[in-house]
Amino acid sequence: MPIETEIKMDGDSMGDFMIYHIYTSGSGIVILVLGILNISFGIAFLMKGKWGMAVIFLVLAALVFGIFPWLIRRKVKKQMERAKHLTEPIRYIFQEDGIETITAADRGKASWKKFRRVVWRGRVLILYDDKRQAILLPVEQVKEQLPAVIELLRRKLPASEIKIPASKLAALNKQG
């Protein structure tokens, strides 16, 4: 039986996606390593009593782990406000042979063979295809259909490619 859901992309979900996408890329991983090094140096300088150097490194760590993600989210929200077409409703129909996408301007269907990976990040479930394009499903908007969608994804994709935290699955099982 097909599972239908309609979403309107929101700034918070898009922000979660962008942060995940940026921080899991090669340069994002380098930034995370630098952030961890800054924390380490900050702690080392604190232990030596060099307060000025400790503050500098801890401020740099705060930039990496706090301010950069905040700036990314802020920029995404502004772009979403300016580009109204990004917030138009999108209807997804999950079927045994693939996912159909329907917008006001277009319609298309992708078979399950095209999908490679599923990731749950923050407020969004991300389905990547073989071209590394993504379908974003804001969890709050698909809450009712989410258990059925995840069950279908688990049947159609390899288990190794479904990255959904056990805590999220347990919470879904309690609901459904």
N, C-alpha and C positions, 0 to 999 in steps of 0.2 A: 504494500500500500504506500503510495507517495506521501512524503512529508513536506508540507508547504509552510513556508515562513516568509514574512515580509519584514525588511529592516530599513531603517533610515540611519545612515552612518552618522555617528556623533563624534565630537572632538575628543572625548575621553578615550573611546575605543581606538580611534585613529592614532591618538597619542601613544597608547600602549603598544600598538603595532609598530609605530616608527621607532620608539625606544628599543623594542626587541630587535627590530631589523638593523638598527644602527649598532647597537652594542653586541650583536652576535656576528657582525662582519669582521674582517681581519683588522681594520683600523679600530673598530670598537673594542676588540679584545686587547689591542695594544693600549688603548686609553684606560681600560679597566686595570690592566697590569700596572700602568703608571699610577693610577689612583691607589692601588694597594701598596706600591712602593712609597708613595707619599705618606700614607698612614704609618708604615714601618719606620720611615725616617723621622716622622714626627714623634713617634713613641721613643725612638732611640735618643733623639735630642732632648726629650722631656726627662728621660732617665739620667742624662748627663747634666741636666740643669741648664741647658742652653735654650731658654724660653723663647727668644726671638726666632731662632731657626725652627723650633718646634711649631710655633704659630704659623710660620710661612708654609711649612709642609702640610700641616693640618688644614689650612685654608685652601691649598691646592687640592687636597683630597675632597674637601667639601664642594669645590667647583665640579670635580669629576662626578661625584656621586649624588649631589643635590642640585646644584645650580644648572648644569648642562641639561639634565632631564627636564627640569622645570622650564627652561628656555625652549626646549624641543616641543613640549606640550603646548606652551603658549603660542609658538609659531604655527603649530598645526591647527590650533583652535582659530587663529586669525585667518588662516588659509581656508578653513572650512566655512567661516562666515562670509568670506569674499566669493568663494566658488560655490554658488548655490546648487550647481548640478551634482556636487558631491554628496549633498544631503537629500537628494530625491529618493523616493522609495525604490527598493530593489526586491524583487520576489524571487526566492529560490525554491525549486521543487527538487527534492532529493528522491531519486528513483533507483530501482535495482540496476538500471543500465547507465546511470550517471546523474549529473546535476544540471538542471535547466535553470538559466538565469533570464529574468525578464525585467526590463526597464521600460520607461516611457519611450525611449528612442531605439531600443534594440532588443533582440532575443537570441539566445544561443544555448547550445547544450554541449557539455563535455562528458566524455565517457570516463569511467573510473580509472581506466588505464593511464589517463593523463595526469592524475593526481599522485603526488609523491610523498607528502608529509602533512601531518596535522599537529599543531602546537596550540596549547592553551596558555595565553599570556595575559595576566591581569584580567581585564574585562572583556577580552576578545578571544574567540576561537579562530585560528588561522589555518586555512587549507591552501597549501602550495601546490601548484601544478608543475609539469615538467619544464616549463619556461620560467620558473620561479616567480610567476605572477601569483596573486593571492586572492582568495575569497575571505572576507572578514565578516565574522558573525558576532555582533555584540551579544554577550551572554545574557544580559538583562532583557534584550528584545526577543530572544529565542528560548527563554527559560522553559516554557511549556513543552516545546518540541525537542529540547536539548538531549534528554536521555535517548529518545528514538534516533536522533541524528547521530549521536556518538555510537550507538549500537550498530547502525548502518555503516558508519565509517570503520568500525572494528571488523565488520564482516568483509568489507571491500578492500581494505588496505592492510599491508603487512604490519603486524604488531610493533615491530621495531621502528616504524615510522610514525607512530602515534605517541606524541609527547604530551600526555595529560597527567598532571600530578595525581597520585593515589588519593590525596585528601579531597580533590575535586570530584573524583569518581565516587568516593564514599559518600560525599554530600549529595550527589545526584541519586545514588541508590537509596538513600534515606527518603528523598522526596518522592521518588517513583516507586 
